[in-house]
Amino acid sequence: MDFIIQNFNEFLTFTGFANASAGNLIMILVGALFIWLAIKKDFEPLLLVPIGLGIILGNIPFRADAGLEIGLYEDNSVLNIFYQGVKQGWYPPLVFLGIGAMTDFSALISNPKLILIGAAAQFGIFGAYMIALALGFEPNQAAGIAIIGGADGPTAIFLSSKLSPNLMGAIAVCAYSYMALVPVIQPPLMRLLTTKKERVIKMKPARQVSQTEKILFPIIGLLLTTFIVPSGLPLLGMLFFGNLLKESGKTTRLAKTASSSLNDIVVILLGLTVGCSTQASEFLTLNTIKIFALGALAFIIASASGILFVKLMNLFLPKGKKLNPLIGNAGVSAVPMSARISNNLGLEYDRHNFLLMHAMGPNVAGVIGSAVAAGALLGFFNSLQDKHIKNRIALKGQKHLTFNAFPFRATFLFFLALNPHSHFSFKGNDNLNLITQSAVRHCQNSKIMNARFIY
């Protein structure tokens, strides 16, 4: 009998009731809210249902030292295996493959100047970046947060997984939350920044685009964007590849798979694992509140920039070729929600003024623009990181060296005496992984193979 009682008491210590915290319960309620918004309010259910359930799943309490291998961050657990697609950046490019296979770039091809609206909307990213720096975030963290302004969840996950992995859960949830809230955030802003006269501007129908143009666009677009921003290749390459599958006319089956079955599987795994990563200990912090505030600000700046840029363009366009400023909000890459909002608001003021196809031009330009912006930020930080490490490390003749690895403010002590007992020790902040990867590469290239790393 004592054996049964003893083992039963031990069993109770493994239950969720014994290990639950207030943070777990709060996050479970947040997950339930996401599911309610998705089902009841129809806010992006394909995204919010997996994320909402993932938040609940990631906050089920259990005994951490039990070695059950069930948690997201426990090696060999099923969730950890799924999470590698987020951590290593596999899922976002596959989502972009599906987006490319679903997207018709005809509106942009027929009116190339609409790409300027998509570019203008990226001001939200760089404006939020400056504000994030002012609030005390590290430069690489600020970049991961600012990309929320592009209203592109996969891009936000891709960049934050590279530059600020410790904030990725909050950034991803924030990005998808604001994507879902596009119908709530954008219309009041559009009314505020436009006049009634501007809202009823009728744009000329777009010209017919030939099949040859549609085939050439992804090839030319890929070459132009990746030659300018090679670090954006994983996203841009898959986006244009998916579009080429769609437009070639010879790979219909592949395009259909990329845009349906494959895309659905990736979205399920991406949403679920992103939700699981929002564990209470990491998510319920002051930084998360700042991230949501900055994300909202970035999204507002991006939407406003697109609208105001259209108004600026109209100052230089002849009377018959003016653009309706209502399509400016579509410069963010929330496809096709932003374009639908442009169309719906236009119909409110003139039931014969259909703006959907016109708004799709800046909308798809925003997809390209956000990927280019992410690639630019990634390339910028990687180049600075490598440059400063290579400039500051002394490999021979010095037994130790202290330096500040700008822009990450991490201070390292290097002990590189060339003998079997060489040490490489350091101290710093959450960005150490990014810095040390470059340090390791540099040591290996210089044949310093016997250095040990002390954490």
C-alpha positions in Angstrom: 0.0 0.0 0.0 2.9 2.4 0.8 4.3 1.6 -2.6 1.1 2.7 -4.3 0.8 5.9 -2.2 4.4 6.8 -2.8 4.2 6.3 -6.6 0.9 8.1 -6.8 2.4 11.1 -5.0 5.3 11.0 -7.4 2.9 10.9 -10.3 1.1 14.0 -9.0 4.3 16.0 -9.3 4.4 15.3 -13.0 0.9 16.7 -13.7 0.2 20.0 -15.2 -1.7 21.1 -12.1 1.4 20.7 -9.9 3.6 22.6 -12.4 1.2 25.3 -13.6 2.1 29.0 -13.1 0.0 32.1 -13.5 1.9 32.8 -16.7 0.9 29.5 -18.2 -2.8 30.2 -17.5 -2.5 33.7 -19.0 -1.0 32.4 -22.2 -3.6 29.7 -22.5 -6.2 32.4 -22.4 -4.3 34.3 -25.1 -4.3 31.2 -27.3 -8.1 30.8 -26.7 -8.6 34.4 -27.7 -6.7 33.9 -31.0 -8.9 30.9 -31.8 -12.1 32.9 -30.9 -11.0 35.8 -33.2 -10.3 33.3 -36.0 -13.6 31.4 -35.7 -16.0 34.1 -34.5 -14.7 37.2 -36.2 -13.1 35.5 -39.2 -9.7 37.1 -38.6 -7.3 35.1 -40.8 -8.5 31.7 -39.5 -5.9 29.8 -41.5 -3.2 31.6 -39.5 -4.8 32.3 -36.1 -6.2 28.8 -35.5 -2.8 27.0 -35.7 -1.1 29.8 -33.8 -3.8 29.9 -31.1 -3.6 26.2 -30.5 0.2 26.3 -30.6 0.1 28.9 -27.9 -2.0 26.6 -25.7 0.2 23.6 -26.6 3.4 25.5 -25.8 2.1 26.5 -22.4 0.8 23.2 -21.1 2.8 22.9 -17.9 5.0 19.9 -17.2 7.9 18.9 -15.0 11.0 20.3 -16.9 13.5 18.0 -15.3 11.6 14.8 -16.0 13.3 14.1 -19.3 10.1 13.4 -21.1 11.3 15.0 -24.4 8.0 16.6 -25.1 8.8 20.4 -24.9 9.6 22.6 -27.9 13.1 23.3 -26.7 13.9 19.7 -25.7 16.2 17.9 -28.1 14.6 14.9 -30.0 11.0 15.9 -29.1 8.5 15.9 -31.9 7.8 19.7 -31.5 11.5 20.4 -31.5 11.9 18.6 -34.8 9.0 20.7 -36.3 10.5 23.8 -34.8 13.7 23.4 -36.8 11.9 24.6 -39.8 11.4 27.9 -38.0 14.7 28.1 -36.3 16.7 27.2 -39.4 14.6 29.2 -41.7 13.1 26.4 -43.9 9.4 27.3 -43.6 9.3 31.0 -44.8 10.9 30.3 -48.2 8.4 27.4 -48.7 5.6 29.8 -47.9 7.0 32.2 -50.4 7.0 29.4 -53.0 3.3 29.0 -52.4 2.7 32.8 -52.6 4.5 33.0 -55.9 2.5 30.2 -57.3 -0.7 31.9 -56.3 0.1 35.5 -57.3 -0.7 37.2 -60.6 1.7 40.0 -61.2 -0.2 41.3 -64.2 -1.4 44.5 -62.4 2.2 45.4 -61.6 3.5 44.5 -65.0 0.9 46.6 -66.7 1.6 49.6 -64.6 5.2 49.4 -63.3 5.1 52.7 -61.5 2.9 51.0 -58.8 6.1 49.3 -57.5 7.0 52.7 -56.1 4.0 52.5 -53.8 5.2 49.2 -52.5 8.6 50.6 -52.0 7.2 53.7 -50.1 5.3 51.4 -47.7 8.7 50.0 -46.5 9.3 53.3 -44.8 7.3 51.7 -41.9 10.1 49.2 -41.4 12.9 51.8 -41.2 10.9 54.3 -39.2 10.1 51.6 -36.6 13.7 50.5 -36.6 14.9 54.0 -35.5 12.2 54.1 -32.8 13.2 50.7 -31.6 16.8 51.8 -31.2 15.6 54.8 -29.2 13.7 52.5 -26.9 16.9 50.6 -26.0 16.7 47.5 -28.3 19.9 46.2 -29.7 20.3 47.1 -33.4 19.7 43.5 -34.6 16.7 43.2 -32.4 15.3 46.5 -33.7 15.7 45.2 -37.2 13.7 42.0 -36.4 11.0 44.1 -34.8 10.8 46.7 -37.5 10.1 44.1 -40.2 6.6 43.7 -38.7 5.8 46.9 -40.7 5.9 44.9 -43.9 2.9 43.0 -42.7 4.5 39.8 -43.8 4.6 37.0 -41.3 7.0 34.6 -43.1 9.5 37.5 -43.7 9.3 38.5 -40.0 10.0 34.9 -38.9 12.8 34.6 -41.4 14.6 37.8 -40.4 14.0 37.4 -36.6 15.3 33.8 -36.7 18.6 35.1 -38.1 19.0 38.4 -36.2 17.0 38.1 -32.9 16.0 34.5 -32.2 15.2 35.3 -28.6 12.4 37.6 -29.7 11.1 35.5 -32.6 8.0 34.2 -30.9 6.8 37.6 -29.9 7.7 39.1 -33.3 5.9 36.3 -35.2 2.8 36.5 -33.1 2.7 40.3 -33.4 3.2 40.2 -37.2 0.4 37.7 -37.8 -1.9 39.5 -35.3 -1.6 42.8 -37.2 -2.0 40.9 -40.5 -5.3 39.6 -39.1 -6.3 43.1 -37.9 -5.7 44.8 -41.3 -9.5 45.3 -41.7 -9.6 47.1 -38.4 -6.5 49.2 -38.6 -6.4 50.4 -42.2 -9.8 51.9 -43.0 -9.8 54.6 -40.3 -6.3 55.6 -41.5 -7.4 55.7 -45.1 -10.3 58.0 -44.3 -8.2 60.2 -42.2 -5.5 60.8 -44.9 -7.8 61.2 -48.0 -10.5 63.6 -49.0 -13.8 62.6 -50.4 -12.8 63.9 -53.8 -9.7 61.7 -53.8 -11.6 58.6 -52.8 -13.8 58.7 -56.0 -10.9 59.1 -58.4 -11.4 56.5 -61.2 -8.4 54.9 -62.6 -8.1 53.7 -66.2 -8.3 49.9 -66.8 -5.0 48.2 -66.9 -3.7 47.1 -70.3 -3.7 43.4 -71.2 -0.4 41.7 -70.3 1.0 39.1 -72.7 2.0 35.6 -71.6 5.6 36.3 -72.6 5.7 39.3 -70.2 4.3 37.1 -67.4 7.1 34.5 -68.1 9.9 37.0 -68.3 8.8 38.9 -65.2 9.9 36.3 -62.5 13.2 35.7 -64.3 14.0 39.4 -64.7 12.7 40.2 -61.2 14.8 37.5 -59.7 18.0 38.8 -61.3 17.4 42.4 -60.5 16.4 41.9 -56.8 19.0 39.3 -55.9 21.9 41.1 -57.6 21.0 44.1 -55.5 20.3 42.1 -52.3 21.9 38.6 -52.5 21.0 37.9 -48.8 17.3 38.0 -49.8 17.8 35.0 -52.1 16.0 32.4 -50.0 12.8 34.4 -50.0 13.0 36.1 -53.4 14.3 33.0 -55.2 11.3 30.9 -54.0 8.8 33.7 -54.7 9.8 34.1 -58.3 10.3 30.3 -58.7 6.7 29.7 -57.6 5.5 32.4 -60.0 7.4 30.9 -62.9 5.8 27.5 -62.2 2.4 29.3 -62.5 3.1 31.3 -65.6 5.1 28.9 -67.7 2.0 27.0 -68.7 4.0 23.7 -68.6 4.2 23.1 -64.9 0.6 23.4 -63.8 0.7 20.4 -61.6 3.8 21.7 -59.7 2.3 25.1 -59.3 -1.0 23.6 -58.0 1.0 21.5 -55.4 3.1 24.5 -54.3 0.0 26.8 -53.9 -2.3 24.2 -52.2 -1.1 21.0 -50.5 2.5 22.0 -49.8 1.6 25.5 -48.7 -1.1 24.2 -46.4 1.2 21.7 -44.7 3.9 24.4 -44.2 1.4 26.9 -42.8 0.1 24.3 -40.4 3.6 23.5 -39.1 4.7 27.1 -39.1 1.7 28.4 -37.2 1.7 25.6 -34.7 5.4 25.9 -33.9 5.4 29.7 -33.8 2.6 29.5 -31.3 4.4 26.9 -29.2 7.5 29.1 -29.0 5.5 31.8 -27.0 6.1 30.2 -23.7 5.1 32.3 -20.7 8.6 32.8 -19.3 9.8 34.3 -22.6 6.6 36.0 -23.8 5.2 37.7 -20.8 7.9 40.4 -20.5 8.1 44.2 -20.9 9.9 43.6 -24.2 6.8 41.9 -25.6 4.6 44.9 -24.8 7.2 47.1 -26.6 7.3 44.8 -29.6 3.5 45.0 -30.0 3.5 48.8 -29.6 6.3 49.1 -32.2 4.6 46.6 -34.5 1.4 48.7 -34.5 3.4 51.8 -35.1 5.4 50.2 -37.9 2.2 49.0 -39.6 0.6 52.4 -39.3 3.6 54.2 -40.7 3.8 51.7 -43.6 0.1 52.1 -44.5 0.3 55.9 -44.2 3.5 56.1 -46.2 1.8 54.3 -49.1 -1.2 56.6 -49.1 0.8 59.8 -48.8 3.1 58.7 -51.5 0.2 58.2 -53.9 -0.9 61.8 -53.1 2.6 63.0 -53.8 2.7 61.1 -57.2 -0.6 62.7 -58.1 1.0 66.2 -58.0 3.1 65.2 -61.0 0.7 63.1 -62.9 -1.6 64.5 -65.6 -5.3 64.9 -64.8 -6.5 61.7 -66.7 -3.8 59.5 -65.1 -4.1 60.3 -61.4 -4.1 57.4 -59.0 -6.7 56.8 -56.3 -4.9 57.2 -52.9 -7.0 54.4 -51.5 -4.7 51.9 -53.2 -1.8 53.3 -51.2 -2.6 51.2 -48.1 -2.0 48.1 -50.3 1.7 48.8 -50.4 2.1 46.5 -47.4 2.4 42.9 -48.3 -0.8 41.6 -46.6 -2.0 39.9 -49.8 -4.8 40.1 -50.8 -6.4 41.6 -47.7 -5.1 45.1 -48.1 -6.2 45.2 -51.8 -9.7 44.1 -50.8 -9.9 46.9 -48.3 -8.9 49.4 -50.9 -11.7 48.0 -53.2 -14.3 47.9 -50.4 -13.6 51.4 -49.3 -13.7 52.7 -52.8 -17.1 51.1 -53.4 -18.4 52.8 -50.2 -18.0 56.2 -51.9 -18.7 55.1 -55.5 -20.4 51.7 -56.1 -19.0 51.7 -59.7 -15.4 52.4 -58.7 -13.7 49.0 -58.6 -10.1 49.3 -57.3 -9.2 45.7 -56.6 -7.0 45.0 -59.7 -5.4 48.4 -59.4 -4.6 47.8 -55.7 -3.1 44.4 -56.4 -0.2 46.1 -58.2 1.2 47.8 -55.0 0.1 44.8 -52.9 2.3 42.3 -54.8 5.0 45.0 -55.0 4.9 45.1 -51.2 5.6 41.3 -51.1 8.8 41.9 -53.1 9.6 45.1 -51.2 9.4 43.4 -47.7 11.6 40.5 -48.9 14.1 43.0 -50.3 14.1 45.0 -47.1 14.6 41.9 -45.0 17.5 40.9 -47.3 19.0 44.4 -47.0 18.9 44.3 -43.2 20.3 40.8 -43.0 23.1 41.6 -45.4 23.9 44.9 -43.6 24.2 43.2 -40.2 26.1 40.2 -41.4 28.6 42.4 -43.3 29.2 44.6 -40.2 29.5 41.6 -38.0 32.1 39.9 -40.1 34.0 43.1 -40.8 34.4 44.0 -37.2 35.4 40.6 -36.1 38.0 40.2 -38.8 39.4 43.7 -38.1 39.6 43.2 -34.3 40.8 39.6 -33.8 44.6 39.2 -33.5 45.4 35.6 -34.2 49.1 35.6 -33.6 51.3 37.3 -31.1 48.6 38.0 -28.6 47.3 35.7 -25.8 44.2 37.8 -25.2 42.2 40.6 -26.7 39.2 42.5 -25.6 37.0 44.3 -28.1 33.5 45.7 -28.6 31.9 43.9 -31.5 29.8 46.7 -32.8 26.9 46.9 -33.5 26.0 44.1 -31.0 27.8 45.5 -28.0 29.1 42.1 -26.9 32.5 42.1 -25.2 34.8 39.1 -25.7 38.0 37.9 -24.2 40.0 35.8 -26.6 42.7 33.5 -25.5 44.3 32.1 -28.6 47.7 30.9 -27.5 48.7 28.4 -30.1 49.0 25.3 -27.9 46.7 22.4 -27.0 45.3 24.3 -24.0 44.2 27.4 -26.0 40.9 28.9 -24.8 38.3 31.1 -26.4 36.2 32.6 -23.7 33.7 35.4 -23.9 30.9 37.2 -22.1 28.0 39.2 -23.7 24.3 39.3 -24.3 21.7 37.3 -26.1 23.3 38.0 -29.5 26.4 35.9 -28.9 25.4 33.2 -31.3 25.5 35.5 -34.3 28.9 36.9 -33.4 30.5 33.6 -32.5 29.5 32.0 -35.7 31.7 34.5 -37.6 34.4 34.2 -35.0 34.4 30.4 -35.5 34.6 30.7 -39.2 37.5 33.1 -39.0 39.4 30.9 -36.6 38.8 27.9 -38.8 39.9 29.7 -42.0 43.1 30.7 -40.1 43.7 27.1 -39.1 43.1 27.8 -35.3 41.6 24.4 -34.9 42.5 23.8 -31.3 40.6 26.6 -29.7 38.1 25.6 -27.1 34.9 27.6 -26.4 33.9 28.3 -22.9 30.4 29.5 -22.3 
